[in-house]
Amino acid sequence: MLGGGRLSSRGFPVYRGTMADKDERKARLAEQLRANLRRRKAQARAMRDDAGAADMPDPAISADDAPSPDLK
């Protein structure tokens, strides 16, 4: 019996994939994480800008809450 009950006659484990594959996977993951971060930052900026626009007074209403004369 060659392998002592094993299906393979190799005495060492066979690793599927190479270092290049692992490096490529790490690079892909890093790029996906960067893209996700950019999306989240853009979304946070958009939400902040929307909230800031809601806090701004309506330009059609003057400081004394009287309607602007040009809207009549």
N, CA, C and O atoms as a GROMACS GRO file, in nm:
protein
  288
    1MET      N    1   0.084  -0.118   0.000
    1MET     CA    2   0.000   0.000   0.000
    1MET      C    3   0.088   0.124   0.000
    1MET      O    4   0.175   0.139   0.086
    2LEU      N    5   0.067   0.212  -0.096
    2LEU     CA    6   0.155   0.326  -0.112
    2LEU      C    7   0.134   0.435  -0.008
    2LEU      O    8   0.229   0.478   0.058
    3GLY      N    9   0.011   0.479   0.008
    3GLY     CA   10  -0.015   0.595   0.092
    3GLY      C   11  -0.057   0.562   0.232
    3GLY      O   12  -0.093   0.652   0.308
    4GLY      N   13  -0.055   0.440   0.269
    4GLY     CA   14  -0.095   0.405   0.405
    4GLY      C   15  -0.243   0.432   0.430
    4GLY      O   16  -0.280   0.480   0.538
    5GLY      N   17  -0.328   0.400   0.333
    5GLY     CA   18  -0.471   0.421   0.351
    5GLY      C   19  -0.520   0.551   0.291
    5GLY      O   20  -0.641   0.574   0.285
    6ARG      N   21  -0.429   0.636   0.247
    6ARG     CA   22  -0.470   0.763   0.184
    6ARG      C   23  -0.494   0.742   0.036
    6ARG      O   24  -0.443   0.648  -0.024
    7LEU      N   25  -0.572   0.833  -0.022
    7LEU     CA   26  -0.598   0.825  -0.165
    7LEU      C   27  -0.479   0.874  -0.247
    7LEU      O   28  -0.462   0.835  -0.363
    8SER      N   29  -0.398   0.959  -0.188
    8SER     CA   30  -0.282   1.014  -0.257
    8SER      C   31  -0.155   0.955  -0.198
    8SER      O   32  -0.150   0.922  -0.080
    9SER      N   33  -0.055   0.944  -0.280
    9SER     CA   34   0.072   0.892  -0.230
    9SER      C   35   0.162   1.003  -0.178
    9SER      O   36   0.272   0.977  -0.131
   10ARG      N   37   0.116   1.128  -0.186
   10ARG     CA   38   0.196   1.240  -0.137
   10ARG      C   39   0.193   1.243   0.016
   10ARG      O   40   0.090   1.219   0.077
   11GLY      N   41   0.306   1.272   0.074
   11GLY     CA   42   0.316   1.277   0.218
   11GLY      C   43   0.293   1.416   0.274
   11GLY      O   44   0.306   1.436   0.395
   12PHE      N   45   0.260   1.512   0.191
   12PHE     CA   46   0.238   1.650   0.234
   12PHE      C   47   0.105   1.700   0.179
   12PHE      O   48   0.057   1.651   0.077
   13PRO      N   49   0.045   1.796   0.246
   13PRO     CA   50  -0.084   1.847   0.198
   13PRO      C   51  -0.068   1.926   0.068
   13PRO      O   52   0.035   1.991   0.045
   14VAL      N   53  -0.168   1.919  -0.014
   14VAL     CA   54  -0.168   1.993  -0.140
   14VAL      C   55  -0.253   2.117  -0.121
   14VAL      O   56  -0.372   2.106  -0.090
   15TYR      N   57  -0.195   2.233  -0.139
   15TYR     CA   58  -0.267   2.359  -0.122
   15TYR      C   59  -0.326   2.402  -0.255
   15TYR      O   60  -0.257   2.409  -0.356
   16ARG      N   61  -0.451   2.429  -0.252
   16ARG     CA   62  -0.518   2.477  -0.374
   16ARG      C   63  -0.502   2.629  -0.378
   16ARG      O   64  -0.539   2.699  -0.284
   17GLY      N   65  -0.448   2.676  -0.486
   17GLY     CA   66  -0.425   2.820  -0.499
   17GLY      C   67  -0.281   2.854  -0.470
   17GLY      O   68  -0.209   2.780  -0.402
   18THR      N   69  -0.242   2.966  -0.521
   18THR     CA   70  -0.105   3.010  -0.503
   18THR      C   71  -0.103   3.142  -0.430
   18THR      O   72  -0.208   3.199  -0.399
   19MET      N   73   0.014   3.189  -0.401
   19MET     CA   74   0.026   3.319  -0.336
   19MET      C   75  -0.028   3.430  -0.425
   19MET      O   76  -0.085   3.527  -0.376
   20ALA      N   77  -0.010   3.415  -0.555
   20ALA     CA   78  -0.062   3.517  -0.647
   20ALA      C   79  -0.214   3.524  -0.638
   20ALA      O   80  -0.271   3.633  -0.642
   21ASP      N   81  -0.280   3.409  -0.625
   21ASP     CA   82  -0.425   3.407  -0.610
   21ASP      C   83  -0.467   3.475  -0.481
   21ASP      O   84  -0.565   3.550  -0.478
   22LYS      N   85  -0.393   3.449  -0.374
   22LYS     CA   86  -0.425   3.511  -0.246
   22LYS      C   87  -0.403   3.661  -0.251
   22LYS      O   88  -0.483   3.738  -0.197
   23ASP      N   89  -0.294   3.704  -0.316
   23ASP     CA   90  -0.266   3.847  -0.328
   23ASP      C   91  -0.374   3.916  -0.412
   23ASP      O   92  -0.417   4.027  -0.383
   24GLU      N   93  -0.416   3.846  -0.519
   24GLU     CA   94  -0.521   3.902  -0.604
   24GLU      C   95  -0.652   3.915  -0.526
   24GLU      O   96  -0.723   4.014  -0.540
   25ARG      N   97  -0.682   3.815  -0.446
   25ARG     CA   98  -0.804   3.819  -0.365
   25ARG      C   99  -0.800   3.933  -0.264
   25ARG      O  100  -0.898   4.003  -0.244
   26LYS      N  101  -0.683   3.951  -0.200
   26LYS     CA  102  -0.667   4.060  -0.104
   26LYS      C  103  -0.683   4.195  -0.173
   26LYS      O  104  -0.745   4.286  -0.119
   27ALA      N  105  -0.627   4.209  -0.292
   27ALA     CA  106  -0.638   4.334  -0.367
   27ALA      C  107  -0.783   4.362  -0.405
   27ALA      O  108  -0.829   4.476  -0.395
   28ARG      N  109  -0.856   4.258  -0.448
   28ARG     CA  110  -0.997   4.274  -0.483
   28ARG      C  111  -1.079   4.316  -0.361
   28ARG      O  112  -1.163   4.405  -0.370
   29LEU      N  113  -1.053   4.251  -0.248
   29LEU     CA  114  -1.124   4.283  -0.125
   29LEU      C  115  -1.095   4.427  -0.082
   29LEU      O  116  -1.186   4.500  -0.043
   30ALA      N  117  -0.969   4.467  -0.090
   30ALA     CA  118  -0.932   4.603  -0.052
   30ALA      C  119  -1.002   4.705  -0.142
   30ALA      O  120  -1.050   4.807  -0.092
   31GLU      N  121  -1.010   4.679  -0.271
   31GLU     CA  122  -1.078   4.771  -0.362
   31GLU      C  123  -1.227   4.777  -0.332
   31GLU      O  124  -1.286   4.885  -0.336
   32GLN      N  125  -1.288   4.663  -0.302
   32GLN     CA  126  -1.431   4.662  -0.267
   32GLN      C  127  -1.456   4.740  -0.139
   32GLN      O  128  -1.556   4.810  -0.128
   33LEU      N  129  -1.367   4.727  -0.042
   33LEU     CA  130  -1.382   4.802   0.083
   33LEU      C  131  -1.368   4.952   0.059
   33LEU      O  132  -1.442   5.031   0.117
   34ARG      N  133  -1.272   4.991  -0.026
   34ARG     CA  134  -1.256   5.134  -0.057
   34ARG      C  135  -1.379   5.189  -0.128
   34ARG      O  136  -1.425   5.299  -0.097
   35ALA      N  137  -1.434   5.112  -0.223
   35ALA     CA  138  -1.554   5.156  -0.295
   35ALA      C  139  -1.672   5.168  -0.199
   35ALA      O  140  -1.751   5.262  -0.209
   36ASN      N  141  -1.684   5.074  -0.107
   36ASN     CA  142  -1.792   5.079  -0.008
   36ASN      C  143  -1.778   5.202   0.080
   36ASN      O  144  -1.877   5.270   0.109
   37LEU      N  145  -1.656   5.232   0.123
   37LEU     CA  146  -1.633   5.350   0.206
   37LEU      C  147  -1.668   5.478   0.130
   37LEU      O  148  -1.728   5.569   0.187
   38ARG      N  149  -1.630   5.484   0.001
   38ARG     CA  150  -1.665   5.603  -0.079
   38ARG      C  151  -1.816   5.620  -0.088
   38ARG      O  152  -1.867   5.731  -0.076
   39ARG      N  153  -1.888   5.508  -0.111
   39ARG     CA  154  -2.035   5.515  -0.118
   39ARG      C  155  -2.095   5.562   0.014
   39ARG      O  156  -2.184   5.647   0.015
   40ARG      N  157  -2.045   5.508   0.125
   40ARG     CA  158  -2.098   5.546   0.256
   40ARG      C  159  -2.071   5.693   0.286
   40ARG      O  160  -2.157   5.762   0.341
   41LYS      N  161  -1.952   5.742   0.250
   41LYS     CA  162  -1.921   5.883   0.273
   41LYS      C  163  -2.009   5.973   0.188
   41LYS      O  164  -2.057   6.076   0.236
   42ALA      N  165  -2.030   5.934   0.062
   42ALA     CA  166  -2.117   6.013  -0.026
   42ALA      C  167  -2.260   6.015   0.029
   42ALA      O  168  -2.327   6.118   0.026
   43GLN      N  169  -2.306   5.902   0.078
   43GLN     CA  170  -2.441   5.894   0.134
   43GLN      C  171  -2.451   5.982   0.258
   43GLN      O  172  -2.551   6.052   0.276
   44ALA      N  173  -2.350   5.980   0.344
   44ALA     CA  174  -2.351   6.062   0.465
   44ALA      C  175  -2.350   6.210   0.428
   44ALA      O  176  -2.419   6.290   0.491
   45ARG      N  177  -2.270   6.248   0.326
   45ARG     CA  178  -2.268   6.388   0.282
   45ARG      C  179  -2.404   6.430   0.229
   45ARG      O  180  -2.450   6.540   0.257
   46ALA      N  181  -2.467   6.343   0.152
   46ALA     CA  182  -2.598   6.374   0.095
   46ALA      C  183  -2.702   6.392   0.206
   46ALA      O  184  -2.784   6.482   0.201
   47MET      N  185  -2.696   6.304   0.305
   47MET     CA  186  -2.791   6.317   0.416
   47MET      C  187  -2.765   6.445   0.494
   47MET      O  188  -2.859   6.512   0.536
   48ARG      N  189  -2.638   6.479   0.514
   48ARG     CA  190  -2.604   6.601   0.586
   48ARG      C  191  -2.649   6.723   0.507
   48ARG      O  192  -2.702   6.818   0.565
   49ASP      N  193  -2.630   6.721   0.375
   49ASP     CA  194  -2.671   6.834   0.291
   49ASP      C  195  -2.823   6.847   0.290
   49ASP      O  196  -2.874   6.959   0.292
   50ASP      N  197  -2.895   6.736   0.288
   50ASP     CA  198  -3.042   6.740   0.292
   50ASP      C  199  -3.089   6.797   0.424
   50ASP      O  200  -3.184   6.876   0.427
   51ALA      N  201  -3.026   6.758   0.534
   51ALA     CA  202  -3.065   6.809   0.665
   51ALA      C  203  -3.033   6.957   0.675
   51ALA      O  204  -3.109   7.033   0.735
   52GLY      N  205  -2.921   6.999   0.617
   52GLY     CA  206  -2.884   7.141   0.620
   52GLY      C  207  -2.981   7.225   0.539
   52GLY      O  208  -3.011   7.338   0.576
   53ALA      N  209  -3.030   7.171   0.428
   53ALA     CA  210  -3.126   7.244   0.345
   53ALA      C  211  -3.258   7.259   0.418
   53ALA      O  212  -3.327   7.360   0.400
   54ALA      N  213  -3.297   7.161   0.498
   54ALA     CA  214  -3.422   7.168   0.571
   54ALA      C  215  -3.413   7.272   0.682
   54ALA      O  216  -3.515   7.332   0.718
   55ASP      N  217  -3.294   7.295   0.737
   55ASP     CA  218  -3.277   7.392   0.843
   55ASP      C  219  -3.270   7.535   0.792
   55ASP      O  220  -3.291   7.629   0.868
   56MET      N  221  -3.242   7.552   0.664
   56MET     CA  222  -3.230   7.687   0.608
   56MET      C  223  -3.369   7.748   0.594
   56MET      O  224  -3.464   7.679   0.559
   57PRO      N  225  -3.381   7.877   0.621
   57PRO     CA  226  -3.512   7.942   0.607
   57PRO      C  227  -3.553   7.950   0.461
   57PRO      O  228  -3.469   7.954   0.371
   58ASP      N  229  -3.681   7.953   0.440
   58ASP     CA  230  -3.735   7.966   0.306
   58ASP      C  231  -3.706   8.107   0.256
   58ASP      O  232  -3.743   8.202   0.326
   59PRO      N  233  -3.643   8.127   0.141
   59PRO     CA  234  -3.610   8.261   0.094
   59PRO      C  235  -3.735   8.342   0.058
   59PRO      O  236  -3.728   8.465   0.048
   60ALA      N  237  -3.850   8.276   0.040
   60ALA     CA  238  -3.972   8.349   0.007
   60ALA      C  239  -4.034   8.414   0.131
   60ALA      O  240  -4.122   8.499   0.117
   61ILE      N  241  -3.989   8.376   0.250
   61ILE     CA  242  -4.041   8.435   0.373
   61ILE      C  243  -3.932   8.522   0.432
   61ILE      O  244  -3.819   8.478   0.450
   62SER      N  245  -3.967   8.645   0.463
   62SER     CA  246  -3.867   8.737   0.518
   62SER      C  247  -3.846   8.709   0.666
   62SER      O  248  -3.909   8.620   0.723
   63ALA      N  249  -3.758   8.784   0.729
   63ALA     CA  250  -3.724   8.764   0.869
   63ALA      C  251  -3.843   8.788   0.961
   63ALA      O  252  -3.851   8.729   1.068
   64ASP      N  253  -3.936   8.874   0.920
   64ASP     CA  254  -4.052   8.901   1.005
   64ASP      C  255  -4.170   8.811   0.972
   64ASP      O  256  -4.284   8.842   1.009
   65ASP      N  257  -4.146   8.700   0.903
   65ASP     CA  258  -4.246   8.600   0.864
   65ASP      C  259  -4.354   8.655   0.771
   65ASP      O  260  -4.458   8.592   0.753
   66ALA      N  261  -4.331   8.771   0.714
   66ALA     CA  262  -4.425   8.825   0.616
   66ALA      C  263  -4.385   8.770   0.479
   66ALA      O  264  -4.267   8.762   0.448
   67PRO      N  265  -4.483   8.733   0.398
   67PRO     CA  266  -4.448   8.684   0.265
   67PRO      C  267  -4.375   8.789   0.183
   67PRO      O  268  -4.399   8.909   0.198
   68SER      N  269  -4.290   8.745   0.099
   68SER     CA  270  -4.214   8.834   0.013
   68SER      C  271  -4.307   8.904  -0.084
   68SER      O  272  -4.400   8.842  -0.135
   69PRO      N  273  -4.286   9.033  -0.111
   69PRO     CA  274  -4.375   9.107  -0.200
   69PRO      C  275  -4.371   9.054  -0.344
   69PRO      O  276  -4.468   9.070  -0.417
   70ASP      N  277  -4.263   8.993  -0.385
   70ASP     CA  278  -4.255   8.946  -0.523
   70ASP      C  279  -4.333   8.816  -0.547
   70ASP      O  280  -4.344   8.772  -0.661
   71LEU      N  281  -4.387   8.754  -0.441
   71LEU     CA  282  -4.466   8.633  -0.456
   71LEU      C  283  -4.615   8.662  -0.473
   71LEU      O  284  -4.692   8.571  -0.500
   72LYS      N  285  -4.656   8.787  -0.457
   72LYS     CA  286  -4.797   8.823  -0.471
   72LYS      C  287  -4.838   8.840  -0.613
   72LYS      O  288  -4.954   8.871  -0.641
   0.00000   0.00000   0.00000
